[in-house]
Amino acid sequence: MTARKRFKRNLPLLESLPNEMFIEIFYYLLDVDIVYAFSKLNKRFQNLITNYCSAFDFKSVNKAKFDYIIRQHDVHRWRSLRLSDDDITPGQVAHFCQLCSFPENVSQLKALSVVNIKLNSASLLTPHLTSFNQLVSLSIGHVCGKNIPLVELPALKYVVVNSCMHSNWMKMLQLKSLQHTIEHDCSHENSLTWPTTLKKLKVYFRRTGDDEIIRASLKHLSQLTSLSIYGTAWESPAPDGQIWENLITSAMPLLENFQFCFKFWRDFNVTSDIKQIVSTFSTSFYLKERSWFIQCDAHRQQFSIAILYSLPFEFEHFEIVTKSFDESVSTWNNCSNNDFRKDLYKNVSKLTVNVPCDKMNQTLILVNVTDLTLKFSIGSIDWILSMRKLYKLSLGYQFNMSSNNFMQLLKHTPCLCSLAVSCHTLKLLTDQWKHKAICDLLSHKIRSLEISSNSCFPMNSSDYVEVNDLLPIVRIFNERCRYLNIIVYSRNLVSGLILRIMRHLRSLKVRLEEHNDDRKITKEWLAQQDITFKNLDCSIVQNGNEYSFWFGRRK
């Protein structure tokens, strides 16, 4: 019997399955994938996906798939939507608004997430937030809070926002939970006020002085039961446990959980010992009344960054700032619960190693780490090889490793698919592009490649990739790489090498060293360079001399 006949005989078996079986299958798939796979098969499947699929997460979706789903599915039936203007899907929010007359067609949403939004796209969304009167959950950023109108959305209970320190727009909301990342620098005045109904608050900040403003804003949140603070402003003064104790006892009587991480700078030659700082978090209030424990890590040299944090560690991102954790000072040893030690770092999935670390913290659960940044060279790689879930590796400009160790790292990290590295470091690791085994491993594994700066300073003219290095990069990564972030000298290299050879890219971010009004990259200019680019399906977002491409189907 021929293969074609066998296929025809078995095809009706799929049709004979009951709807309940397909719904069970759909449970294991994303709604985006269900619509893409089952649309246009027949009326039965069309009815199934129309009635079943209501949550659409477009993060990391290529443009061709995005356009197809918008055309095939009734957006009025959607209940959950996630859009992103990140590097993988640049311009997605504006493109969605063009296709769907946003927000009129999606005002029925119960959950809306619009992340990494650019300023021009934010203006399409923020004035219309009052239209989403059925929203229960909202995630939005990066935005300026002063550009958002005062909203009263009675159903809205959960908000995640990345914005400046102007939060008046949400003071009328009856929120239960709020996560606020404060990193959008605006020139207007600060006005940090939060809904008094909050029970759970998590705040991230990175500027010196923000900690004082945040503490002042907490005085009116008497309903809080959980508070998390993550500060990365290393120029800040050392944290004082007594200040926080006084604030909690006077203004937050219901607080049960207090998690925090504070980064600060110390000169150990002229300041008191780190034990004095820890002692302010070692009072009976912390240890006996609340059972709140902390640890402080610091590299004991004249100028040092230190980090003081609560245990168990609440946050996903953990930074190593000490060569040996034997130098750390902690209060958790006073805890008699054996399970406490096992759960100290269970939430950590992103790890940054800021110093040459001689001795790793043995309580870190390295198998949970998916994102690793190494700023300096390391000795042994054994601890990295235990990171079986690692998918993203970022290497600092001072990083170096033998080719043999790098090859072992690539071989024993089965999930690794994203690499951020300077061109200089990548050349060293590949023996000037001559190490065939390493080049083959990189070609097979890496789906996302970012060529980062060669120094600690922002990218400059010395960072652009020369032609003699760009040639091996596109040769090694052209088969499987789906995202590339790179700086090159001119737009001719974009059209003549990158776009022409790397035909599997879904998105591209490129910065040009040579750039002016007469040398911009446009679709019209691309079509003049190569006839195959005439009907190139892509959106191009320009920000100065930086261009972000989001590609549809490429022939």
N, C-alpha and C positions, 0 to 999 in steps of 0.2 A: 504494500500500500504506500502511495506517495505521501510525502510530508504534507502537501496541500490538502489531500483527501482527509488525512488524520485531523488536520486543523479544522476543516469544515464539520467533521463529525463531532468534535469536542466543543465547538463554539456554542451550541445551544445549552450546554451544561451551565455556562456562566449566566445565561438569560433565565435559567430555571431557578436560580437562587432567590429566596424571598427578600423583600425589602429590608427586613430586620437584619439579615446577614450583611447587606451592604452598609447599613447604618453602623453595625459593629465594626466593619472595616474602616469606615470614615472616622471612627473614634480615634484611630491611631495616626491619622493624617491631618495636616494643616488644611484649613478650608481653601486657602490659595491653591494648594496642590490638587485638591479634589476637583475644583472647578476647572483647572487646567487639564486634568487627565480625563474627566468624564463628560465634559460639555460636547454637544453636537453628536453624541452617539445615537441616541434615540429619545423619544418623548418621555419614556419612563425615567431614564437617568436624569433628564433635564428637570423633571418635576422633583426628583429626589434631592438634587443639589440646590434647587431653588428653595425648597422648604427646610433643608437641613443646614446649609451653610450661611452663617450670619456673622462670623468673626474673621476679619481679613487683616493679616499682618503682612505688610509689604516691605518690611525691613530686609535688605539684601536681595530683593527680587530684581531680576534683570528687566530692562525696559520692555522687551518683546512680550514677556510673560505678563507684566503689569498691564500693558495696553490690551492684551487679549482678554484678561479677566474683567476689566472695566467694560469692555464691549459685550461680554457674554452674560454677566450677572446683573440682576436688578438691585441697584445700590439702595433703593428704598427699603429693602428687606434687611439691610445690614444693621447689626446692633453693636459691633465692636470694630474699630478701625485703627490701624497703626501705620503712620507714614514717617519717613525719615529723610532728611537732607544730608545724611552723612556722606563720607567719601565714596561709599559703595553705590549710593543712589543719589547723586547730586541733582538738585532741581526737581526732585520727586513731588514735593508739595505743590509747587507752582504748576507742574504738569497735571497733577490731579485736579487742581482747581480749573484748569482749562477744559478738561474733559467732563467734569461733573457739576459745574456751576456751584461750587462750594460756597457757603454751607447749606444752601436751600435743600439739596438732595439728601443730606445726611443729618438733618436736625433731629432725627429720631434716635440717634446713637445713645447707648448707655455707657459706653467706654470709648474714649478718644485719646490717642497718643500721637503727638506730633513732636518729634525730637530732632535735635540738631538743626532746627529751622533757621534759615538765613533771614536777614533783616527785610529783604524785599518780599519774601514769602510770608513773614510774620504779619505784614500789613494786610494780607489777604485773609488772615484768620482772626487775629485778636479783636478787631472791632465787632466781630460777629459771635463772640462767645455767649452773649445773652440769648442767642437763638437755640442753644442746646439745653432746653429746659428738662430733658429726661436724663441728662448725664448723671452717672453715679461716680465715675472714675475719670480723671483727667490727668494726662502727662503732657507737659509742654516746655519747650526751651530750644534754643536760647532766645530770650525775649527781654524787652525792657518793660518793667512793671508799670511805668508811668503811661505807656501807650495802651494799656489794657483798661477798658472801662469798668467801673464798679458793677459787679454782677451779683444777682440774687438767683441762685439756682438751687431750689429747695431739695432736690434729690442728690446733689453732689456731696459726697462724703469723703472721697479720697483724692488727694492732689499730689502730683510730683512736678515740681517746677524748677527750671534753671533760669535764673534771672538776676537782676540787680537787687539792690536793697530797698526798692520801692514796692511794697506789697499791700498798699491800701485797697487795691482792686478786690481782694479776697476777704476783707474784714467783715462783710455781711454774710459770708457763707457759714453754714452749719456743719463744718468739717469735723470728722473724727480723727483723720490721719493726714499728716502733711510731711512731705520731704522737700526741702528747699536747698538747692545748690546755689550759693551766692558767688558768681564769678563774672557776671556781665558788668563791665566797668562803664558807668554812665556819668555824665557831667552834672546831672541834676542832684538835688538834695536827697539825703537818705530819709526813708520813712518806713521803718520796719515794724509793722503791726500785723498780728496774726489773729485768726478767729479765736475767741475765748472758749469755744466749745471743744477745742482740741484735747484729745486724750493721748495721742501719740505724735511726737515731733522728732524729725531727724534733720539736722542742719549740717551742711558742708560749707566751709569758707576757706579762703586762701590769702587774704590780705591782712597785713598788720593793723591792729586796732579794731577789726571786725568782732573779736571776741567780747570786747566791752559793750558794743552796741547790741550784740545778741543777748548777753546777760541782762541788759536793761529791758529788752523786749519780753523776757520771760516772766516778769513780775506780775503780769495780769493773766497768766495761764494756770489758774488754780485747779483746773480739772485734769491736768496732765497726770498720766500714770506711767508713761514711758518717754524718756528723753535721750537722744543720741546726738553728740556733737563731735564733728571731725574737722580739725583745724590743721592746715598745712603751711601756715605762715611761720617759717622758721625764725623770722626776725622778732617774733613775739616774745614777751617776757615769760619766765617760767610759770607754769600754772600753779595756782594756790588753792589747795583743797579747802582751806578755811573759808575763803570767799564763796565757794560753791556750797559748802555746808550751810552757811548763813542764809543764802538765797533759797535753798531747798526747804529749810525748816520754816522760813517766814512766808514764802509765796507758793510753794508746791507741796501741800501737805499730803496729797494722794499719790505722790510719785513712788513707784515701786521699782522701776528699772532705770538706771542711769549709766549709759555707756558713753565713752568718750575716747578720743585720741588727739593729743596735743603735741605738735612739733615745736621745738624752740632751740635757741642757740645758747651755748655756754662757753665761757672762757674759764677752764678749771684752774688756771693759775691765779685768778683774782676773785673768784666767786666761791661761795660755800659749797660744800660737798653735795652730791646728788641726793644723799640720804636725808639732808635737811628738807629738800623739796618733797621727797616721798613721805616724810613724817607728817606733812599737812594732810595727807590722805590716809593716815594711819590712826586716826582718833577712834574713840569708841563708837562714834556715830557711824563711821564707815565699816569698821570691822565687826562690831558686836550688834548694833541696832539694825544695820542694813545688810551685812555680809557682802559688802562691795569691796573687791580686791583690785589692786593695780600692779603694774610693772613699769619700770623705767629703763630703757636701753640707751646707752651712750658710749661713744668711743672716747676713752680717757686720754685725750691729748689737749694741747693748749686751746685750740679752737675746734669746737665739736658741735655737731647737731645731735640733739637728744629727742627722744620720743617717750612720752608718758601716756599710758593707755589703760583702760579698764579691762578686767578679765572676768569671764571669757571675752576674747576679742570679737566685737560685734560686726566689724566691717569686712568688706570683700578684699580691700587692698591693704597689704601689710608691707612696710618698708624695713629693711635691715640696715641699721646705722652703726653697728658695733662689730668689731672683728671677732669678738668672742662673747657669747651670752653668759659666760661665767662672770662678766663684769656687771651684769644687770642686777638691779635691786627690785625686790618684789615683796608684796604682802600676802600673796596667795599661799605661801607655805604654811600660813596659819589655818588654812582650811583643811579639815579632816576628811572631806568627801573625796574618795578615790576616783569617782567618775568625773570630778571637776577637772583633773589634769588632762583627761582624754579629750575633753571638749574645749580646751583653751583656744584653739585656732581652727575650729571646724568650719567657720564661715569663709576662711581665706581662700580665694581662687586666683588672686592677682598678687604676685610677689615681685618687689623691686629690691635689688641688692645694691646698695649705695657705696659700699666699701669692700675692699678685699677681705672676705669673710673667712677666717681660719676655722671657725667652729660653728656649725649650724645649730639652731635651736632644735633640740630633739623632740619638742612637743608640737612642732609644725607638722601638719598632715600634708606632706608634699604630694601625695597622690591626688589631692583635690585641686592642685594648682593647674590652671589652664593658660595663664598669661604670665610670662617671666621676663623681667628686664634685668640685664647684667651691665652695670656701669663700668666695672673694672675687670681685669683678668682674674681668673680663679685658678686654684691648684687642682684639686680633685674634681672630677665631674660625676662621681658616683651618686651624689645626692640628686643631681639633675636627672639621672637615668631612672630614678624612681617616680618621676613625674609622667606617668603613663597617659594622662589626659591632656598634657601640654599641647596647645594648638597655636600659640603665638609666642614668638621669641624676639626680643628687642635687645640689640647689642650696642653699648655705648661707644663713643669715639676712642676711649682709652682701653677698650677691650682687645685682648689677643688670646689666641688658643692655638695649640699645635693642630696641624691638619689631621693627624690621626685621631685626636680627641674630638675634633669637630665632626669627623666622619662617624665616630661612635655615637655621638650625640644625635646625629640625624638618623642613624639606624635604629636607635632604641627609644625614639619618641614617635610612636606610630600615628599619633593624631596631629603632629606638627604640620601646619599648612600656611602659616603666616610668619613673615620675617621682616624685621625692620633693622637696617644695618647701613653704615656708611659705605661708599664705594671703596674707600681705602681699606677698610677692615675686610670687606668681602674679597678683595683681591688677595689679601694676605691669607685668608682662610682657604682660598682655592688655589694657592700657589701661582698667583698671577694668571688665573683662568686655565692653568695647565693640569690640574688634578682631576682627571676624567671621572673617577669614582664619586668624588664629592659633587662635581658638576652634574652628573647623572642623577644623584640623589636629590639635589636641589630642583632639577628639572621635573622629577617625578612627584615631589612632595608639595612644593610651594605653589599656593593658589593666590596669595596676596603678598606683594613685595613693595616695601617702602625703602627707598634709598635716602637715608637720613644725612644730617649734617656731619662734617668731618671735625667739628669742634663743639665746645659747650655754648658757643654763641649762636644767635639766629643765622639761618642760611645766608650766605653771601656769595660773591663771585667765585670764590675758591671751591665752592661746593658743587658747581655744575659738572655733570658727567661728560668727560671728553668723548669724542667720537670713537677713539680706539678702545674705550671701555664700554661704551654703549653697544657696540657690535657684539661682544660676547654676552652682554646682559640679555639682549633680545634673542640671541641664539639659544642661550640656556633656558630661558623662561617662556619662550613663545608658545610651547605646546599646551601647557596646563595653567599658566598664570591667568587669573581672571581680573585682578586689580593691580594696578601699578601706580606708584607715587614717585615722581622723579623730577630733578631739575636739570635742564639741558640748555645749551647756548641759544639756539634759534628754533623758530617754528618749522624750518625746513627739515629738521631732525624728527619732528613729530610726524609729519606727513611722509617723509621719505624712508624712515626706519621703523618707528614705533607702530604707527597705524598700518603700514604696509606689511610688516612681518608678524606682529602680534595680533593676529586676527581673531583670537579667542577672548580678547579682553571684553569684560562687561562694563568696566568703568576705568577711567584714567584721570589722574591728577598730575598736571605737569606745570612747572614753573619755568618761565623763560628768562634767561639772563639778558638777551637782546630783545628789547620790546619798546615800541612806541605806537602812536596812532596808525602809522602806515604798516605796521607789522603785526597786526592782530590776527588771531585765528578765527575764521568764520567758516560757515558751511560753503559759502560761495568761493572763498579762497581755496578750501580743500578740493572742491570740484575742479578747480583750474589746475591743481597739481597732479591729479590722477582721476581718470574718467570713472574708475570704480568707486570713487567717493561722491559721485554726483548724487546718488540716491541714498547716501549714508543715513541710516536711521539712528539718530542720537540727539540728545539735548546737550548744549554747551553752556556752562555757567562761568562767567568771567569775573574775577576779582583782582583788578590791577593786572599784573603780569602772570597771574595764576589762572589756569583753565581746568575745569572739571568736566569730563565727558561721561555721559550715561548712555550706553549703547543699547540699541534694540537688536533685531536680527541682522547679522552680518553675513553676506554672501562671499 
